[in-house]
Amino acid sequence: MRTIKEITAAETYPVRHPVLRAGKPVESCRFEGDDKIGTKHFGVFDENELVGVASLFESASDLFDVGNQFQLRGMAVLERCQKKGFGVDLVKHAEAYARDNGGKIIWFNARIIAVPFYEKLGYRILGEPFDIADVGEHYVMYKEF
């Protein structure tokens, strides 16, 4: 049975680490703002096993001229569970949470490899690719509600 529930920032690390920070210290899985009031962390469970995570930050970017912005960060699904709908479920859950809490837009920095996944969910690219040190090339992507 597949379920999604709110989890703590530290509970995201067992998924963030192998998917987003492989080969780096586990401390690199801690993001600035993880423990800030208003930040939400969601986990998708297959039976009782955590297989995917996503974090939603109340964070505004100057790139968008709209209020009530949310930033999606740390979106990750264990490799053996990818392409099975867990990621789609997490993104849709984050979108519903943002909308239900007055959000007008979700934006994020997407790895190049993840762009097609987000495009299928209606997200659009803004601008040119850019490099995040020690992580790789990304695009800013967004969806307005």
N, CA, C and O atoms as CSV, one atom per row, in Angstrom:
chain,resi,resn,atom,element,x,y,z
A,1,MET,N,N,0.842,-1.189,0.000
A,1,MET,CA,C,0.000,0.000,0.000
A,1,MET,C,C,0.883,1.247,0.000
A,1,MET,O,O,1.842,1.337,0.767
A,2,ARG,N,N,0.556,2.195,-0.854
A,2,ARG,CA,C,1.316,3.432,-1.007
A,2,ARG,C,C,0.655,4.538,-0.180
A,2,ARG,O,O,-0.548,4.773,-0.289
A,3,THR,N,N,1.461,5.215,0.648
A,3,THR,CA,C,0.950,6.333,1.440
A,3,THR,C,C,1.953,7.478,1.416
A,3,THR,O,O,3.148,7.271,1.209
A,4,ILE,N,N,1.453,8.676,1.629
A,4,ILE,CA,C,2.302,9.857,1.754
A,4,ILE,C,C,1.980,10.500,3.084
A,4,ILE,O,O,0.813,10.689,3.427
A,5,LYS,N,N,3.025,10.837,3.839
A,5,LYS,CA,C,2.804,11.518,5.110
A,5,LYS,C,C,3.921,12.518,5.357
A,5,LYS,O,O,4.985,12.462,4.740
A,6,GLU,N,N,3.650,13.429,6.271
A,6,GLU,CA,C,4.662,14.415,6.648
A,6,GLU,C,C,5.718,13.731,7.518
A,6,GLU,O,O,5.393,12.942,8.406
A,7,ILE,N,N,6.976,14.046,7.249
A,7,ILE,CA,C,8.095,13.486,7.997
A,7,ILE,C,C,9.011,14.626,8.430
A,7,ILE,O,O,8.775,15.779,8.070
A,8,THR,N,N,10.050,14.316,9.198
A,8,THR,CA,C,11.012,15.336,9.622
A,8,THR,C,C,12.103,15.490,8.564
A,8,THR,O,O,12.251,14.648,7.679
A,9,ALA,N,N,12.853,16.566,8.670
A,9,ALA,CA,C,13.975,16.783,7.754
A,9,ALA,C,C,14.957,15.625,7.835
A,9,ALA,O,O,15.394,15.114,6.805
A,10,ALA,N,N,15.310,15.203,9.048
A,10,ALA,CA,C,16.283,14.117,9.213
A,10,ALA,C,C,15.788,12.812,8.598
A,10,ALA,O,O,16.592,12.001,8.137
A,11,GLU,N,N,14.480,12.603,8.586
A,11,GLU,CA,C,13.933,11.380,7.994
A,11,GLU,C,C,14.083,11.358,6.471
A,11,GLU,O,O,13.943,10.301,5.856
A,12,THR,N,N,14.365,12.504,5.858
A,12,THR,CA,C,14.567,12.535,4.402
A,12,THR,C,C,15.953,12.030,4.011
A,12,THR,O,O,16.152,11.607,2.872
A,13,TYR,N,N,16.905,12.068,4.925
A,13,TYR,CA,C,18.299,11.785,4.586
A,13,TYR,C,C,18.539,10.404,3.978
A,13,TYR,O,O,19.321,10.303,3.032
A,14,PRO,N,N,17.904,9.331,4.472
A,14,PRO,CA,C,18.167,8.016,3.869
A,14,PRO,C,C,17.785,7.931,2.386
A,14,PRO,O,O,18.238,7.026,1.686
A,15,VAL,N,N,16.964,8.856,1.907
A,15,VAL,CA,C,16.636,8.893,0.483
A,15,VAL,C,C,17.419,10.007,-0.210
A,15,VAL,O,O,17.958,9.795,-1.296
A,16,ARG,N,N,17.490,11.180,0.400
A,16,ARG,CA,C,18.273,12.273,-0.199
A,16,ARG,C,C,19.717,11.844,-0.454
A,16,ARG,O,O,20.278,12.142,-1.509
A,17,HIS,N,N,20.315,11.150,0.505
A,17,HIS,CA,C,21.738,10.839,0.427
A,17,HIS,C,C,22.102,9.996,-0.798
A,17,HIS,O,O,22.926,10.441,-1.597
A,18,PRO,N,N,21.529,8.798,-0.986
A,18,PRO,CA,C,21.949,8.002,-2.139
A,18,PRO,C,C,21.523,8.580,-3.491
A,18,PRO,O,O,22.180,8.341,-4.504
A,19,VAL,N,N,20.432,9.335,-3.506
A,19,VAL,CA,C,19.913,9.837,-4.782
A,19,VAL,C,C,20.524,11.191,-5.150
A,19,VAL,O,O,20.897,11.410,-6.302
A,20,LEU,N,N,20.626,12.094,-4.181
A,20,LEU,CA,C,21.060,13.457,-4.476
A,20,LEU,C,C,22.486,13.786,-4.031
A,20,LEU,O,O,23.097,14.717,-4.555
A,21,ARG,N,N,23.014,13.038,-3.080
A,21,ARG,CA,C,24.331,13.382,-2.518
A,21,ARG,C,C,25.250,12.160,-2.424
A,21,ARG,O,O,26.082,12.083,-1.520
A,22,ALA,N,N,25.108,11.217,-3.338
A,22,ALA,CA,C,25.922,9.996,-3.324
A,22,ALA,C,C,27.406,10.353,-3.304
A,22,ALA,O,O,27.860,11.219,-4.052
A,23,GLY,N,N,28.152,9.675,-2.439
A,23,GLY,CA,C,29.584,9.901,-2.338
A,23,GLY,C,C,29.986,11.096,-1.504
A,23,GLY,O,O,31.174,11.356,-1.317
A,24,LYS,N,N,29.010,11.821,-1.004
A,24,LYS,CA,C,29.282,12.992,-0.165
A,24,LYS,C,C,28.886,12.661,1.270
A,24,LYS,O,O,28.154,11.700,1.505
A,25,PRO,N,N,29.360,13.442,2.220
A,25,PRO,CA,C,28.975,13.188,3.615
A,25,PRO,C,C,27.455,13.328,3.797
A,25,PRO,O,O,26.816,14.144,3.133
A,26,VAL,N,N,26.898,12.539,4.684
A,26,VAL,CA,C,25.458,12.591,4.923
A,26,VAL,C,C,25.026,13.987,5.373
A,26,VAL,O,O,23.880,14.381,5.160
A,27,GLU,N,N,25.947,14.739,5.999
A,27,GLU,CA,C,25.632,16.105,6.439
A,27,GLU,C,C,25.249,17.002,5.252
A,27,GLU,O,O,24.568,18.012,5.432
A,28,SER,N,N,25.684,16.633,4.046
A,28,SER,CA,C,25.357,17.435,2.862
A,28,SER,C,C,23.869,17.335,2.511
A,28,SER,O,O,23.381,18.077,1.658
A,29,CYS,N,N,23.161,16.432,3.158
A,29,CYS,CA,C,21.723,16.266,2.925
A,29,CYS,C,C,20.900,17.297,3.676
A,29,CYS,O,O,19.709,17.457,3.408
A,30,ARG,N,N,21.524,17.996,4.611
A,30,ARG,CA,C,20.814,19.028,5.362
A,30,ARG,C,C,20.802,20.304,4.546
A,30,ARG,O,O,21.859,20.812,4.169
A,31,PHE,N,N,19.620,20.826,4.269
A,31,PHE,CA,C,19.471,22.049,3.482
A,31,PHE,C,C,19.153,23.220,4.393
A,31,PHE,O,O,18.464,23.070,5.401
A,32,GLU,N,N,19.663,24.385,4.027
A,32,GLU,CA,C,19.324,25.589,4.764
A,32,GLU,C,C,17.806,25.774,4.696
A,32,GLU,O,O,17.217,25.728,3.615
A,33,GLY,N,N,17.186,25.979,5.840
A,33,GLY,CA,C,15.738,26.156,5.903
A,33,GLY,C,C,14.965,24.881,6.185
A,33,GLY,O,O,13.744,24.923,6.337
A,34,ASP,N,N,15.657,23.739,6.259
A,34,ASP,CA,C,14.976,22.471,6.529
A,34,ASP,C,C,14.124,22.518,7.800
A,34,ASP,O,O,13.037,21.943,7.851
A,35,ASP,N,N,14.630,23.209,8.823
A,35,ASP,CA,C,13.939,23.232,10.114
A,35,ASP,C,C,13.160,24.518,10.355
A,35,ASP,O,O,12.689,24.768,11.464
A,36,LYS,N,N,13.029,25.323,9.322
A,36,LYS,CA,C,12.309,26.588,9.436
A,36,LYS,C,C,10.802,26.327,9.556
A,36,LYS,O,O,10.263,25.427,8.912
A,37,ILE,N,N,10.144,27.121,10.380
A,37,ILE,CA,C,8.682,27.018,10.489
A,37,ILE,C,C,8.097,27.278,9.106
A,37,ILE,O,O,8.480,28.236,8.434
A,38,GLY,N,N,7.185,26.439,8.691
A,38,GLY,CA,C,6.576,26.574,7.370
A,38,GLY,C,C,7.136,25.591,6.356
A,38,GLY,O,O,6.483,25.299,5.355
A,39,THR,N,N,8.344,25.073,6.601
A,39,THR,CA,C,8.903,24.065,5.704
A,39,THR,C,C,8.241,22.724,6.005
A,39,THR,O,O,8.078,22.342,7.164
A,40,LYS,N,N,7.869,22.026,4.957
A,40,LYS,CA,C,7.220,20.717,5.089
A,40,LYS,C,C,8.040,19.678,4.341
A,40,LYS,O,O,8.566,19.931,3.258
A,41,HIS,N,N,8.131,18.515,4.942
A,41,HIS,CA,C,8.829,17.389,4.336
A,41,HIS,C,C,7.829,16.253,4.189
A,41,HIS,O,O,7.135,15.896,5.141
A,42,PHE,N,N,7.761,15.691,2.995
A,42,PHE,CA,C,6.818,14.617,2.722
A,42,PHE,C,C,7.578,13.356,2.319
A,42,PHE,O,O,8.578,13.415,1.604
A,43,GLY,N,N,7.088,12.234,2.786
A,43,GLY,CA,C,7.656,10.944,2.417
A,43,GLY,C,C,6.591,10.076,1.789
A,43,GLY,O,O,5.448,10.051,2.244
A,44,VAL,N,N,6.970,9.361,0.738
A,44,VAL,CA,C,6.069,8.378,0.138
A,44,VAL,C,C,6.575,7.008,0.562
A,44,VAL,O,O,7.761,6.696,0.458
A,45,PHE,N,N,5.644,6.209,1.042
A,45,PHE,CA,C,5.957,4.891,1.588
A,45,PHE,C,C,5.333,3.807,0.717
A,45,PHE,O,O,4.183,3.915,0.291
A,46,ASP,N,N,6.110,2.765,0.463
A,46,ASP,CA,C,5.618,1.562,-0.197
A,46,ASP,C,C,5.530,0.524,0.910
A,46,ASP,O,O,6.544,0.073,1.441
A,47,GLU,N,N,4.300,0.154,1.249
A,47,GLU,CA,C,4.059,-0.594,2.479
A,47,GLU,C,C,4.543,0.307,3.627
A,47,GLU,O,O,4.003,1.399,3.802
A,48,ASN,N,N,5.526,-0.109,4.400
A,48,ASN,CA,C,6.028,0.749,5.478
A,48,ASN,C,C,7.425,1.269,5.200
A,48,ASN,O,O,8.079,1.798,6.100
A,49,GLU,N,N,7.896,1.126,3.962
A,49,GLU,CA,C,9.254,1.540,3.612
A,49,GLU,C,C,9.248,2.904,2.935
A,49,GLU,O,O,8.520,3.120,1.966
A,50,LEU,N,N,10.061,3.820,3.449
A,50,LEU,CA,C,10.220,5.139,2.841
A,50,LEU,C,C,11.010,4.982,1.549
A,50,LEU,O,O,12.154,4.528,1.566
A,51,VAL,N,N,10.392,5.360,0.419
A,51,VAL,CA,C,11.046,5.182,-0.877
A,51,VAL,C,C,11.238,6.499,-1.634
A,51,VAL,O,O,11.950,6.539,-2.637
A,52,GLY,N,N,10.606,7.573,-1.157
A,52,GLY,CA,C,10.752,8.860,-1.832
A,52,GLY,C,C,10.463,9.999,-0.882
A,52,GLY,O,O,9.698,9.859,0.073
A,53,VAL,N,N,11.096,11.144,-1.164
A,53,VAL,CA,C,10.929,12.328,-0.316
A,53,VAL,C,C,10.857,13.583,-1.164
A,53,VAL,O,O,11.356,13.620,-2.288
A,54,ALA,N,N,10.234,14.604,-0.615
A,54,ALA,CA,C,10.200,15.936,-1.212
A,54,ALA,C,C,9.992,16.934,-0.088
A,54,ALA,O,O,9.270,16.670,0.874
A,55,SER,N,N,10.634,18.076,-0.224
A,55,SER,CA,C,10.495,19.135,0.772
A,55,SER,C,C,9.929,20.377,0.094
A,55,SER,O,O,10.252,20.683,-1.054
A,56,LEU,N,N,9.086,21.075,0.825
A,56,LEU,CA,C,8.426,22.266,0.302
A,56,LEU,C,C,8.720,23.430,1.238
A,56,LEU,O,O,8.364,23.407,2.416
A,57,PHE,N,N,9.373,24.444,0.692
A,57,PHE,CA,C,9.797,25.615,1.458
A,57,PHE,C,C,8.945,26.820,1.074
A,57,PHE,O,O,8.630,27.011,-0.100
A,58,GLU,N,N,8.572,27.630,2.057
A,58,GLU,CA,C,7.946,28.915,1.763
A,58,GLU,C,C,9.094,29.844,1.408
A,58,GLU,O,O,9.720,30.434,2.288
A,59,SER,N,N,9.370,29.973,0.111
A,59,SER,CA,C,10.559,30.689,-0.334
A,59,SER,C,C,10.265,31.420,-1.632
A,59,SER,O,O,9.833,30.813,-2.612
A,60,ALA,N,N,10.499,32.717,-1.636
A,60,ALA,CA,C,10.233,33.539,-2.811
A,60,ALA,C,C,11.502,33.749,-3.621
A,60,ALA,O,O,12.585,33.960,-3.075
A,61,SER,N,N,11.340,33.686,-4.931
A,61,SER,CA,C,12.424,33.984,-5.864
A,61,SER,C,C,12.110,35.292,-6.569
A,61,SER,O,O,10.968,35.552,-6.948
A,62,ASP,N,N,13.133,36.107,-6.739
A,62,ASP,CA,C,12.973,37.369,-7.470
A,62,ASP,C,C,12.680,37.133,-8.951
A,62,ASP,O,O,12.331,38.072,-9.667
A,63,LEU,N,N,12.816,35.909,-9.412
A,63,LEU,CA,C,12.553,35.594,-10.815
A,63,LEU,C,C,11.063,35.645,-11.146
A,63,LEU,O,O,10.678,35.727,-12.313
A,64,PHE,N,N,10.223,35.595,-10.097
A,64,PHE,CA,C,8.784,35.544,-10.315
A,64,PHE,C,C,8.103,36.729,-9.652
A,64,PHE,O,O,8.372,37.057,-8.496
A,65,ASP,N,N,7.223,37.359,-10.402
A,65,ASP,CA,C,6.497,38.518,-9.900
A,65,ASP,C,C,5.116,38.077,-9.413
A,65,ASP,O,O,4.084,38.522,-9.916
A,66,VAL,N,N,5.133,37.189,-8.420
A,66,VAL,CA,C,3.893,36.664,-7.858
A,66,VAL,C,C,4.147,36.386,-6.376
A,66,VAL,O,O,5.249,36.011,-5.978
A,67,GLY,N,N,3.118,36.576,-5.585
A,67,GLY,CA,C,3.252,36.306,-4.156
A,67,GLY,C,C,2.997,34.851,-3.826
A,67,GLY,O,O,2.663,34.055,-4.703
A,68,ASN,N,N,3.154,34.505,-2.558
A,68,ASN,CA,C,2.865,33.158,-2.052
A,68,ASN,C,C,3.570,32.070,-2.863
A,68,ASN,O,O,2.932,31.200,-3.456
A,69,GLN,N,N,4.890,32.144,-2.873
A,69,GLN,CA,C,5.705,31.186,-3.608
A,69,GLN,C,C,6.165,30.040,-2.697
A,69,GLN,O,O,6.449,30.233,-1.514
A,70,PHE,N,N,6.226,28.864,-3.280
A,70,PHE,CA,C,6.789,27.701,-2.617
A,70,PHE,C,C,7.922,27.154,-3.478
A,70,PHE,O,O,7.839,27.157,-4.706
A,71,GLN,N,N,8.979,26.686,-2.821
A,71,GLN,CA,C,10.096,26.070,-3.521
A,71,GLN,C,C,10.136,24.583,-3.176
A,71,GLN,O,O,10.130,24.207,-2.004
A,72,LEU,N,N,10.176,23.755,-4.199
A,72,LEU,CA,C,10.333,22.313,-4.029
A,72,LEU,C,C,11.824,22.016,-3.983
A,72,LEU,O,O,12.580,22.470,-4.842
A,73,ARG,N,N,12.243,21.255,-2.984
A,73,ARG,CA,C,13.662,20.891,-2.847
A,73,ARG,C,C,13.776,19.445,-2.402
A,73,ARG,O,O,12.844,18.873,-1.838
A,74,GLY,N,N,14.927,18.874,-2.663
A,74,GLY,CA,C,15.220,17.536,-2.153
A,74,GLY,C,C,14.293,16.455,-2.671
A,74,GLY,O,O,14.062,15.453,-1.994
A,75,MET,N,N,13.763,16.650,-3.861
A,75,MET,CA,C,12.873,15.647,-4.454
A,75,MET,C,C,13.715,14.448,-4.870
A,75,MET,O,O,14.624,14.577,-5.689
A,76,ALA,N,N,13.412,13.283,-4.304
A,76,ALA,CA,C,14.212,12.093,-4.588
A,76,ALA,C,C,13.396,10.830,-4.365
A,76,ALA,O,O,12.610,10.733,-3.423
A,77,VAL,N,N,13.602,9.869,-5.250
A,77,VAL,CA,C,13.004,8.539,-5.124
A,77,VAL,C,C,14.136,7.531,-5.274
A,77,VAL,O,O,14.960,7.650,-6.180
A,78,LEU,N,N,14.177,6.555,-4.400
A,78,LEU,CA,C,15.211,5.529,-4.485
A,78,LEU,C,C,15.250,4.953,-5.901
A,78,LEU,O,O,14.208,4.741,-6.521
A,79,GLU,N,N,16.448,4.705,-6.401
A,79,GLU,CA,C,16.607,4.292,-7.794
A,79,GLU,C,C,15.744,3.082,-8.160
A,79,GLU,O,O,15.139,3.063,-9.231
A,80,ARG,N,N,15.679,2.080,-7.293
A,80,ARG,CA,C,14.913,0.874,-7.610
A,80,ARG,C,C,13.401,1.124,-7.640
A,80,ARG,O,O,12.636,0.274,-8.095
A,81,CYS,N,N,12.978,2.290,-7.155
A,81,CYS,CA,C,11.547,2.617,-7.121
A,81,CYS,C,C,11.171,3.696,-8.142
A,81,CYS,O,O,10.011,4.103,-8.214
A,82,GLN,N,N,12.139,4.154,-8.921
A,82,GLN,CA,C,11.856,5.184,-9.914
A,82,GLN,C,C,11.040,4.606,-11.067
A,82,GLN,O,O,11.062,3.407,-11.344
A,83,LYS,N,N,10.321,5.512,-11.724
A,83,LYS,CA,C,9.460,5.166,-12.863
A,83,LYS,C,C,8.290,4.260,-12.463
A,83,LYS,O,O,7.791,3.477,-13.270
A,84,LYS,N,N,7.871,4.382,-11.219
A,84,LYS,CA,C,6.729,3.601,-10.724
A,84,LYS,C,C,5.624,4.499,-10.170
A,84,LYS,O,O,4.679,4.007,-9.553
A,85,GLY,N,N,5.735,5.813,-10.384
A,85,GLY,CA,C,4.692,6.743,-9.967
A,85,GLY,C,C,4.879,7.363,-8.602
A,85,GLY,O,O,4.090,8.221,-8.207
A,86,PHE,N,N,5.907,6.951,-7.864
A,86,PHE,CA,C,6.117,7.524,-6.528
A,86,PHE,C,C,6.445,9.015,-6.615
A,86,PHE,O,O,5.924,9.813,-5.835
A,87,GLY,N,N,7.294,9.383,-7.547
A,87,GLY,CA,C,7.671,10.783,-7.714
A,87,GLY,C,C,6.495,11.646,-8.133
A,87,GLY,O,O,6.317,12.757,-7.632
A,88,VAL,N,N,5.691,11.129,-9.057
A,88,VAL,CA,C,4.485,11.848,-9.493
A,88,VAL,C,C,3.578,12.090,-8.296
A,88,VAL,O,O,3.071,13.196,-8.109
A,89,ASP,N,N,3.377,11.059,-7.489
A,89,ASP,CA,C,2.517,11.199,-6.310
A,89,ASP,C,C,3.052,12.261,-5.351
A,89,ASP,O,O,2.282,13.050,-4.803
A,90,LEU,N,N,4.362,12.279,-5.150
A,90,LEU,CA,C,4.962,13.273,-4.250
A,90,LEU,C,C,4.765,14.691,-4.771
A,90,LEU,O,O,4.382,15.583,-4.014
A,91,VAL,N,N,5.023,14.901,-6.049
A,91,VAL,CA,C,4.874,16.244,-6.626
A,91,VAL,C,C,3.426,16.699,-6.537
A,91,VAL,O,O,3.155,17.844,-6.174
A,92,LYS,N,N,2.499,15.817,-6.865
A,92,LYS,CA,C,1.073,16.189,-6.790
A,92,LYS,C,C,0.661,16.494,-5.351
A,92,LYS,O,O,-0.146,17.392,-5.110
A,93,HIS,N,N,1.213,15.749,-4.402
A,93,HIS,CA,C,0.921,16.015,-2.988
A,93,HIS,C,C,1.452,17.396,-2.584
A,93,HIS,O,O,0.762,18.156,-1.905
A,94,ALA,N,N,2.674,17.715,-3.003
A,94,ALA,CA,C,3.257,19.022,-2.697
A,94,ALA,C,C,2.442,20.140,-3.343
A,94,ALA,O,O,2.216,21.180,-2.724
A,95,GLU,N,N,2.003,19.933,-4.570
A,95,GLU,CA,C,1.170,20.932,-5.249
A,95,GLU,C,C,-0.125,21.169,-4.489
A,95,GLU,O,O,-0.531,22.314,-4.291
A,96,ALA,N,N,-0.771,20.099,-4.067
A,96,ALA,CA,C,-2.031,20.224,-3.322
A,96,ALA,C,C,-1.805,20.971,-2.016
A,96,ALA,O,O,-2.608,21.823,-1.636
A,97,TYR,N,N,-0.710,20.651,-1.328
A,97,TYR,CA,C,-0.405,21.352,-0.084
A,97,TYR,C,C,-0.199,22.841,-0.359
A,97,TYR,O,O,-0.742,23.685,0.354
A,98,ALA,N,N,0.580,23.163,-1.385
A,98,ALA,CA,C,0.841,24.570,-1.711
A,98,ALA,C,C,-0.457,25.303,-2.042
A,98,ALA,O,O,-0.702,26.389,-1.517
A,99,ARG,N,N,-1.282,24.728,-2.898
A,99,ARG,CA,C,-2.564,25.361,-3.267
A,99,ARG,C,C,-3.449,25.555,-2.046
A,99,ARG,O,O,-4.038,26.619,-1.858
A,100,ASP,N,N,-3.539,24.510,-1.211
A,100,ASP,CA,C,-4.399,24.573,-0.021
A,100,ASP,C,C,-3.909,25.615,0.982
A,100,ASP,O,O,-4.669,26.042,1.852
A,101,ASN,N,N,-2.653,26.022,0.868
A,101,ASN,CA,C,-2.075,27.002,1.780
A,101,ASN,C,C,-1.770,28.327,1.090
A,101,ASN,O,O,-0.854,29.048,1.486
A,102,GLY,N,N,-2.542,28.636,0.060
A,102,GLY,CA,C,-2.474,29.939,-0.591
A,102,GLY,C,C,-1.373,30.106,-1.614
A,102,GLY,O,O,-1.144,31.212,-2.105
A,103,GLY,N,N,-0.684,29.023,-1.943
A,103,GLY,CA,C,0.395,29.113,-2.921
A,103,GLY,C,C,-0.109,29.488,-4.297
A,103,GLY,O,O,-1.182,29.056,-4.718
A,104,LYS,N,N,0.669,30.294,-4.992
A,104,LYS,CA,C,0.353,30.709,-6.358
A,104,LYS,C,C,1.316,30.102,-7.370
A,104,LYS,O,O,1.036,30.069,-8.568
A,105,ILE,N,N,2.465,29.618,-6.869
A,105,ILE,CA,C,3.488,29.073,-7.755
A,105,ILE,C,C,4.388,28.123,-6.966
A,105,ILE,O,O,4.644,28.322,-5.779
A,106,ILE,N,N,4.857,27.092,-7.653
A,106,ILE,CA,C,5.941,26.252,-7.139
A,106,ILE,C,C,7.085,26.400,-8.122
A,106,ILE,O,O,6.892,26.323,-9.335
A,107,TRP,N,N,8.270,26.611,-7.590
A,107,TRP,CA,C,9.460,26.716,-8.428
A,107,TRP,C,C,10.575,25.882,-7.799
A,107,TRP,O,O,10.515,25.531,-6.620
A,108,PHE,N,N,11.580,25.576,-8.593
A,108,PHE,CA,C,12.704,24.783,-8.097
A,108,PHE,C,C,13.826,24.788,-9.113
A,108,PHE,O,O,13.665,25.215,-10.256
A,109,ASN,N,N,14.967,24.299,-8.659
A,109,ASN,CA,C,16.121,24.080,-9.520
A,109,ASN,C,C,16.145,22.595,-9.863
A,109,ASN,O,O,16.357,21.755,-8.988
A,110,ALA,N,N,15.929,22.275,-11.133
A,110,ALA,CA,C,15.840,20.882,-11.568
A,110,ALA,C,C,17.130,20.441,-12.243
A,110,ALA,O,O,17.672,21.138,-13.101
A,111,ARG,N,N,17.604,19.285,-11.845
A,111,ARG,CA,C,18.741,18.694,-12.554
A,111,ARG,C,C,18.325,18.455,-14.010
A,111,ARG,O,O,17.163,18.166,-14.298
A,112,ILE,N,N,19.284,18.581,-14.908
A,112,ILE,CA,C,19.015,18.393,-16.334
A,112,ILE,C,C,18.295,17.065,-16.591
A,112,ILE,O,O,17.347,17.012,-17.376
A,113,ILE,N,N,18.739,16.011,-15.940
A,113,ILE,CA,C,18.163,14.682,-16.154
A,113,ILE,C,C,16.695,14.602,-15.730
A,113,ILE,O,O,15.953,13.754,-16.226
A,114,ALA,N,N,16.270,15.485,-14.812
A,114,ALA,CA,C,14.900,15.440,-14.288
A,114,ALA,C,C,13.928,16.316,-15.072
A,114,ALA,O,O,12.720,16.238,-14.850
A,115,VAL,N,N,14.431,17.150,-15.987
A,115,VAL,CA,C,13.566,18.087,-16.709
A,115,VAL,C,C,12.395,17.391,-17.402
A,115,VAL,O,O,11.265,17.857,-17.254
A,116,PRO,N,N,12.599,16.305,-18.148
A,116,PRO,CA,C,11.446,15.660,-18.807
A,116,PRO,C,C,10.369,15.184,-17.829
A,116,PRO,O,O,9.179,15.257,-18.135
A,117,PHE,N,N,10.779,14.698,-16.658
A,117,PHE,CA,C,9.826,14.272,-15.630
A,117,PHE,C,C,8.923,15.438,-15.242
A,117,PHE,O,O,7.701,15.294,-15.203
A,118,TYR,N,N,9.522,16.589,-14.955
A,118,TYR,CA,C,8.731,17.742,-14.525
A,118,TYR,C,C,7.895,18.328,-15.665
A,118,TYR,O,O,6.780,18.799,-15.437
A,119,GLU,N,N,8.425,18.302,-16.881
A,119,GLU,CA,C,7.651,18.819,-18.019
A,119,GLU,C,C,6.356,18.032,-18.197
A,119,GLU,O,O,5.319,18.606,-18.529
A,120,LYS,N,N,6.414,16.719,-17.978
A,120,LYS,CA,C,5.207,15.887,-18.095
A,120,LYS,C,C,4.158,16.276,-17.057
A,120,LYS,O,O,2.971,16.009,-17.242
A,121,LEU,N,N,4.591,16.903,-15.970
A,121,LEU,CA,C,3.672,17.338,-14.909
A,121,LEU,C,C,3.260,18.805,-15.079
A,121,LEU,O,O,2.623,19.381,-14.197
A,122,GLY,N,N,3.624,19.399,-16.209
A,122,GLY,CA,C,3.187,20.760,-16.512
A,122,GLY,C,C,4.120,21.869,-16.075
A,122,GLY,O,O,3.746,23.041,-16.124
A,123,TYR,N,N,5.326,21.528,-15.650
A,123,TYR,CA,C,6.301,22.544,-15.251
A,123,TYR,C,C,7.026,23.069,-16.482
A,123,TYR,O,O,7.224,22.354,-17.464
A,124,ARG,N,N,7.415,24.335,-16.402
A,124,ARG,CA,C,8.105,24.986,-17.521
A,124,ARG,C,C,9.480,25.470,-17.084
A,124,ARG,O,O,9.707,25.782,-15.915
A,125,ILE,N,N,10.380,25.524,-18.039
A,125,ILE,CA,C,11.741,26.022,-17.817
A,125,ILE,C,C,11.734,27.535,-17.903
A,125,ILE,O,O,11.036,28.123,-18.729
A,126,LEU,N,N,12.527,28.160,-17.030
A,126,LEU,CA,C,12.744,29.599,-17.092
A,126,LEU,C,C,14.246,29.833,-17.241
A,126,LEU,O,O,15.027,29.444,-16.373
A,127,GLY,N,N,14.645,30.461,-18.329
A,127,GLY,CA,C,16.042,30.828,-18.507
A,127,GLY,C,C,16.929,29.714,-19.020
A,127,GLY,O,O,16.468,28.699,-19.542
A,128,GLU,N,N,18.213,29.942,-18.851
A,128,GLU,CA,C,19.254,29.047,-19.354
A,128,GLU,C,C,19.751,28.123,-18.241
A,128,GLU,O,O,19.531,28.404,-17.063
A,129,PRO,N,N,20.421,27.023,-18.603
A,129,PRO,CA,C,20.969,26.139,-17.575
A,129,PRO,C,C,22.070,26.842,-16.786
A,129,PRO,O,O,22.744,27.734,-17.300
A,130,PHE,N,N,22.241,26.436,-15.553
A,130,PHE,CA,C,23.283,26.999,-14.693
A,130,PHE,C,C,23.857,25.877,-13.842
A,130,PHE,O,O,23.231,24.831,-13.670
A,131,ASP,N,N,25.039,26.101,-13.320
A,131,ASP,CA,C,25.740,25.081,-12.559
A,131,ASP,C,C,25.610,25.335,-11.067
A,131,ASP,O,O,25.790,26.461,-10.604
A,132,ILE,N,N,25.300,24.296,-10.324
A,132,ILE,CA,C,25.346,24.340,-8.863
A,132,ILE,C,C,26.596,23.565,-8.465
A,132,ILE,O,O,26.734,22.382,-8.778
A,133,ALA,N,N,27.494,24.239,-7.778
A,133,ALA,CA,C,28.787,23.649,-7.420
A,133,ALA,C,C,28.625,22.295,-6.747
A,133,ALA,O,O,27.792,22.137,-5.855
A,134,ASP,N,N,29.403,21.340,-7.164
A,134,ASP,CA,C,29.434,19.983,-6.616
A,134,ASP,C,C,28.148,19.196,-6.844
A,134,ASP,O,O,27.998,18.098,-6.308
A,135,VAL,N,N,27.215,19.740,-7.634
A,135,VAL,CA,C,25.965,19.030,-7.906
A,135,VAL,C,C,25.748,18.861,-9.411
A,135,VAL,O,O,25.413,17.769,-9.870
A,136,GLY,N,N,25.938,19.941,-10.182
A,136,GLY,CA,C,25.796,19.847,-11.635
A,136,GLY,C,C,24.869,20.884,-12.219
A,136,GLY,O,O,24.426,21.807,-11.536
A,137,GLU,N,N,24.578,20.710,-13.518
A,137,GLU,CA,C,23.748,21.665,-14.248
A,137,GLU,C,C,22.272,21.512,-13.893
A,137,GLU,O,O,21.758,20.410,-13.704
A,138,HIS,N,N,21.618,22.666,-13.812
A,138,HIS,CA,C,20.206,22.729,-13.455
A,138,HIS,C,C,19.491,23.765,-14.321
A,138,HIS,O,O,20.117,24.622,-14.944
A,139,TYR,N,N,18.183,23.661,-14.342
A,139,TYR,CA,C,17.294,24.695,-14.888
A,139,TYR,C,C,16.352,25.122,-13.773
A,139,TYR,O,O,15.993,24.312,-12.918
A,140,VAL,N,N,15.953,26.381,-13.776
A,140,VAL,CA,C,14.835,26.814,-12.941
A,140,VAL,C,C,13.574,26.356,-13.651
A,140,VAL,O,O,13.403,26.587,-14.848
A,141,MET,N,N,12.688,25.702,-12.901
A,141,MET,CA,C,11.403,25.277,-13.442
A,141,MET,C,C,10.309,25.767,-12.497
A,141,MET,O,O,10.546,26.002,-11.312
A,142,TYR,N,N,9.097,25.915,-13.056
A,142,TYR,CA,C,7.997,26.443,-12.263
A,142,TYR,C,C,6.651,26.031,-12.818
A,142,TYR,O,O,6.522,25.615,-13.970
A,143,LYS,N,N,5.649,26.160,-11.958
A,143,LYS,CA,C,4.241,25.979,-12.343
A,143,LYS,C,C,3.422,26.943,-11.514
A,143,LYS,O,O,3.540,26.998,-10.290
A,144,GLU,N,N,2.578,27.711,-12.212
A,144,GLU,CA,C,1.659,28.621,-11.504
A,144,GLU,C,C,0.305,27.940,-11.377
A,144,GLU,O,O,-0.084,27.122,-12.211
A,145,PHE,N,N,-0.406,28.302,-10.303
A,145,PHE,CA,C,-1.742,27.719,-10.076
A,145,PHE,C,C,-2.814,28.737,-10.428
A,145,PHE,O,O,-4.004,28.447,-10.308
